């Protein structure tokens, strides 16, 4: 009888245990002056746009969630650089260069298929952002920008759970 009681308690506690959702945050780099931002969207990130002043710094970033572009952060300047992701391809790493009191000078988006989008100048201090969990992917970017460009950048990572049908949600 005592065995069944312990067995029941163990089974109940394992069912009641909350599921761990593998989310992580890569600390912001850059000076951080200006207006704060956070990209917003529903579903998986399917494309990235980046603007730069040639031979200078990053001026704007925009993410596409499924088929809808988020609001651009920063400003559009010169030609836009764009990376469209394949089905089941996700962003797994962001690297680049920044000046501690000025702008993000270079940004590199690396995908799960080994493709990359490299924009900007390889000068100043290096940074490298990646998830702490195997199944996680880039979910959103946050940071700061001023009238000229992106002054600070951080990455938020998480798992995208696909529900039945074509809808998706994050948990």
N, C-alpha and C positions, 0 to 999 in steps of 0.2 A: 504494500500500500504506500509506504514511504517513497519507494522508487517511482511510482506513478505521479505522486505529488511533485517530486523534483523534476521529473520529465516534463510535466505540464508547465511548471514555472519556467524552465529553460525554453520551451517552445514558445510560450507567450512573450517572454522578454526578447527573443530573437525576432519575432514578428513585429513587436512594438518598437524596435530600434529604428530611429530615423535614418533614412537613406542619406549618405554623404554625397553632396553634389560637388564635384571637383571644379571649383572656381579659384582663380588666382588673379593677382594684380601686380603689374610691373611698375615700380615706383617711377614717378615723373622725373624727367630730365629737362634741363634748361633753366633759364632765369625765372620764368613764371610771371612776368609783368603782363598787364593787359586784362582782357575779358576772358573769363573761364568758359570752357565749352565741353560738351559731351555729345558724341554722335548718338543718334537715336534711330532705331529701326526694328522691324519685326522679321524674324527668320534668319537665314544664313547670309553672311556677307558674300556677295557674288562678284564684286568689282571694286577697284580703288582708283581714284583720280588724285593726282598731285600736281601742284603748280609751283614754280620756282622762278626766282630771278637768276638768269644764267650767270654762272661763276660767282654766285652769292649764297642765298639761303632759300628755304622753303617758305612760300607765301600762303598756300592753302591746301587743304586735304578734304576729300569727300569720299564717303563709302556708299555702296549700293547694297541694300538689303533685299534679297530676292530680286524683284524688278523695279524697286523704288529707290531713287537716290535720296540720301539724307541731305540735310542742309549743308552747304559748303561752309567750312570753318576757315577763317582767314580770308584772303582775297585771291581772285583769279588774276594771274599776271602771265603774259606771254603764252606759250603753247602748253596745253594740258598733256600730261603723261598718264596713260591709263593701262591697267592690267585687269582683264576679264578672266575670272576663274572658270575652270571646267567644272562639270558636274562632279560632286564629291571631292572637290579640291578646296582646301581651306588655308588660311594664313596661320602659320605656326611660329613665326619669328619676325621681329622688327629690329633692325639694327640701324646704325647711322652715326652721325657726328653732331655735336652741339657745342655752343659757346655758353659758359655758365651764366653770363649776364646779358646775352643777346638772343640769338635765334637758333632754331634747328637748321643746320647747314646741309645735312644729308639724311635721307631716309631710304631704307632698303626693306621691302616687304618680301619675305620668303614663304613659299607655299609648300604644302604637303607633297607635291609632285616635284619639288626641287626647282621650280621656276621662281624668278625674282623680278622685281621692279626696283631699279636703282636710280634715284633722282638726287641731284645736288652735288656739292663739293666735298671731297674726302679730306676735310681739314677740321681742326679743333679736337675736342675730346670725344672718344668713342663711347657708344652705348649699345647694349644688346638686351632685348626683351624677348622672353619666351615663356610658355606655359610651364607650370609645375606638374601637370597631369597629362598622361599620354593621349587621352581622347579629347582633350580640350582644343579649342580654336579661338581666334580673335573674335570677341563679341562686340567691343566698342573701343573707341579712343576717347581720351579726355586730355585736357591741358589748358593752355592759355594762348591767346593771340592778341596782337595789337593792330594798328592800322597798316603795318607793313608786312607782317608775317607771323609764323608760328613761333612762340617764345618758349613753350613748354609742351611736352608730350608724354602721355602715360598710356599703357595698354591694359585692357581688362579681358581675361580669358575665361572661357566656360564651355560646357558641353551643351550642344543643341539637341534636344530630344524631339524626334519626329513622331507626331501623333498619327492616328489613322487619317486617311484622306490626304489632302495637300496642305493642310494647315500645320503650323509648327509652333512650338512654344519653348521658352527657356525656363528652367527650374533652378 
